[in-house]
């Protein structure tokens, strides 16, 4: 056990939520940003218009090295049970998610200490919180902070420790990378009610095809493999994967699933439940919730929880409105009607590209 270090704020999780909050909360505070990332996280790596808008508020421009080929402007929607297919326009930016996260971390000010380490325990003390973590060398260390922020996703140790009664619907996200020389790359959204009541996705990135999806916790890998076996009939050429990634993912379906925190403990991003229940898009919610919490720190400590909740009212309402969209995407009968109608879909030209 090494000597304990003291901070004003300890942030557990260094993804888009944690990195954004640590950057914005103020240069006059000593901040620990604990990065426990190990390996890749299942993510399509597509920057949605909402996420683009969130970044635009800072007048930030993406460096070209985080972009990948190809840039695609339509999503191929496939229902594996009925065989129905439709194309819908989507204005996403295709990027390397790992490089995107590193770029956000490169914007941190000097008062933020970024530490590679996995949080293994948190205790409430008279002066705040004591955080135990294991660093990248396997050494167990301690840190203390007056305020604690959980930005550690669906596996949030902060949420489990302090708000374990606030249950939220949880899935296993699994994603694999396959070598691909596909001459006609595409992005797809896949539905298969026989293996999951959520969605799957595929996206080409440089010389790889990524396929992933969200599955019920029980038998998730078996369901993933069964769904993957069905894709050959729809033109997917997968072969042997070179990398497999997995993690938990939240899919909120009620207001109580969302938890902002209290008593000096705050949650942002997916740890708070801020992730789209329809598309599983989370980057925009991570950035916007981090901004709301950072702004809340201009209030007195006794008022911060109330201010943060007020500032995230629109985010929470938006998420609950998206639950109204879910039946039309995930109920097989309603999805069949929507795809049959062709509403908002686009027709591809049959001639030369």
N, C-alpha and C positions, 0 to 999 in steps of 0.2 A: 504494500500500500504506500503510495507516494504522498507528499505533503499536499494538503488541501489548498486549492486556490479559490479566491472569492471574486464574485461578479455581481453586477446589478441585475442582469437578466441571463438566464440559461435557456437556450433554444435547442430543443431536441429534434433533430431532423433538418437536413440542409438541402432539401429540394427547392422548387420554386417558391413555396410558401415561406419556409424558414429563411432562405437567402434574401427574399424580398423584405421580409420584416426586419431582419438584422441590418439591412442596408438603410432602412428608412427611419428606424426608431430613434435615432439621434446619436451624434458623435460624442456627447458628453456622458455616455453610459458605458460601463465595461460589460461587454457581451461575450458569452461563450456560445458558439455555434457548433453543436455536436453532430458530426457527419457520420452516421452509422451505416451508410450505403455499402452493401457488399454484393457485387455482381450486378447484372442488369435488371431493370424492372420492366415487366410486361407493359409496353406502351407503344401505340402505333406511331408515336413521334410526329403527329400532325398538329400544327398550330392553327387552332380554329379562329374564325373571325372575332369571337369574343376575347380570345387570348391575345390576338393581334391588337385589339382595341385597348386591352389592359396595358400592354407594353407601350402603345402609342402615347398614353398619358404621361409617360416619363421622357418622351422625345428620344427614345432609344431606337437604334437601327441594328438589325441583326448582322453580325459579321458573316461574310460569305462562306467561311470554312465550316460553319455549322449546318449549312444547307446541303441537301443530297439530291441526286437525280432519281426519278423524274419528278417534275412538278405537275400534278394531275388536277383537273378541274371538274371531274365528275366521279361519283361513287356508283359502282355497280352493286345493286341490292339483289340478293339471291335468297329465295326461300327453298331450302333443300327438300322439304316435304312435298310441295306442290310443283316445284320446278320453275316457278315464276321468276322472271328477272326484269328489273327496271333500272334506268340510269337517272340520277338526280345530280344537279349541279351543286358543287360544294367548293368553296374557295379556301382550301387549306394550304398551308405552307409545309412542305415535306422537309424534315430536319433530322439531324442526328441528336437524339434525346440526351445522350451522355455529354456531348459537347455543349449542348444548350445549357444543361445544368452547370457545367464548369464555367461557362461564360457568365452566368448570373453570379456565381461565387467570385469571379474575378472583379466584380464591381463593388465588393465589400470595402468599407472604410477601415482605417487602421485600428479603430477601437474595438473591432470585432476579432476575436481569436477563434479561428477555424481549427477544430481538432477532429482528427479521424478517430472515432471510437464508438463503441456500442454501449448504450445505456443499459445497465443491468439492475438498477435499483434507485428508488427515490423515496426520501423520507421528509416529512414536514417537521420543521424545527421552530424554535421560538423566534428566530430571526428570518425565517424564510424556508429554504429547501436545501437538502443535501442530496447531490446527484452522484451516484457511483457509476463508473463506466470503465470498460476495458479498452485500452488504446490499441493502435495497429500493431504494437509489439507484444500484445498480450499482457501488458502490465495493468493491474487494477488501480484506478485513481479515483480521487474524490474532488468534487467542486461544490461550492455553496453559492446560492444566489437568493436575492430577495424576491425575485419573480421568476416563474417558470412558464415556458411556452411550449406546447406540444405541436410539432409540425411533422410528426413521424408517421403519417399515413394510416391505413386501415389496421396496421399492427401496433398502433400507438400504445406504448407503455404508459404514457402520461394519462391518456383517456382511461385505460383499464385501472390504473392506480387510484384515480380520483373521481371518475364518473362511470364506473363499471355498470351502474344500474341503467344507464342510458343506452339501451340496446339498439343496434342498427343492422339491417339486413346485410349479410356478408357472403361473398363468393370467393372462389379461387380463380385468379387470372393466370392462364398458362399461355406462353408464346414460344414459338420456335423459329429459328432462322434457317433458310435453305439457300444454297447456291443457285443462282438463276441467271440465265442469259436470255430471258424472255424478250422477244422482239416487240411485243405489244403489252407493255406494263399497265397495270390498272390498280385501283384501290377498290376494295369491296367491303360491304357490310352483309353478314351472313346470319340467317335465322334457321334454326333447326329445333323445333319443339320436342323432338324425340330425345335430344341430348342436353338441352339447356333452355330455360325460360328467359335467358338473357341473350346477348348478341356475341358474335365473333367478327373478326376483321382480317383483312389481308392488305398488305401494302408492299410495293417494291421500293427498295432503297439501294441505289447503286447496283451492285451485282448480287443482291440478295432479295429473296421473297420472304416476307414475314407473315406467318399465320398465327393468330392467337384468339382467345375467347375467354369469357367468364362462365364458370360452371358452379353448380351447387357443391358445397364443401365435401359431401360424401361422394366417393367414386369419381372425383373430378378428373383425374388423369385418364380413367377408362372412358369417360364420356368425351373427353378431348380427342382421344385416339379414334373412337367410333365416328365422330363428326369429321375428323380429318380423312378417314377412309372414304367418305361419301363425296369428297371434293373432286376426285378424278373425273367423274361424270360431267362436271361443269367446267372442265378445261384447266384445272389446277395441276401443275406439274411440281411436285414437292420433293421427292427423292429422300435422301437421308439428311436429317438436321445437323447443323454444325454447332448449334447452341440452343439450350432450352432455359427459359426464365419462368419464374412463378412467384406469385405473392398474393396476399389477400386484397380484396377490393370491396369498398362499400357501395351500396346501392340504396340510398335513403328513400323511404316511402311515406314518411309522416314527419310532422314538425318535431316530435320528441326524438327523432333520430339525430337531429342537429343539436350540437352542444357547443356553446361558445366558451364556457368555463366560468369560474367564479373564485373568490377568495385568493387572489394572487396566482391562480393557475388559469391559463388561457389556451384555447385550441384554435388552430387555423388550418386551412386547406382540408384535405381529406380526413385528417384526424378529427375535425369538427363535424364531419359528414358532408362537407361542401364538395360534392361531385355529382355530375348530372346522372339521374337515374335512367334516362333514356339512352344517352350515347356514351356514358362513362367518361366524358370529357372533364378533366379536373384542373388543367393548368390555369384557365381563366379564373376559376373560383379560388385557387391557391393564391394567385397574385392579388386579387381583389380583397379577399379576406385579410391577407397580410397588411395591405394598405389600411384597411379599416381599423385593425388592431393598433398599428403604428400611430395612426391619427388619434386613437383613444388615449395614448400615453401623454397627451397634452393636458388631460384632465387629472384631478386629484386621484390618488390610488383608491380611495373609497368609492369613487364614481366610475372607474374604468370599466368594470363589468357592464354596468348599465349603458354607458356610452357605446361600448363595442357592440352590444346587442342592438342598440338603436341604429348604428351605422351598417349593420348587416341585415336589416329588415328586408331590403330589396333583394339581397342574395337569397335569403331564406324563402321569400315569396316566389322568386323565380324558380327555385328548385321544386317547390311544391306544385307550381303550375306545370312543370315538366312531367310530373307524375300523371297529369291528365292526358298527356300525349302518349304515355306508355301503352295503354290498352290498344291503341291503333297500330302500334309497332309490334307488340308482343302477344296479343291475343290472336291465334291463328285465323279465326273467322274474320275478324275486323281487318287484319293485315291483308288477307286475300282480297277483300273488297277494295281496300286502298290501292293495292298494286294493280288490280283489274281495272280500276277507274283511270289509272294513269295520271292522277292528280299530282301536279307539280313535277312530273317526270319529264325527261327529254328524250327525243328520238335521235339516234346516231345516224349519220349519213352513210349510205351504202357504197358511195363512190370512193375515189382515191382520197387519201388523207392529205 
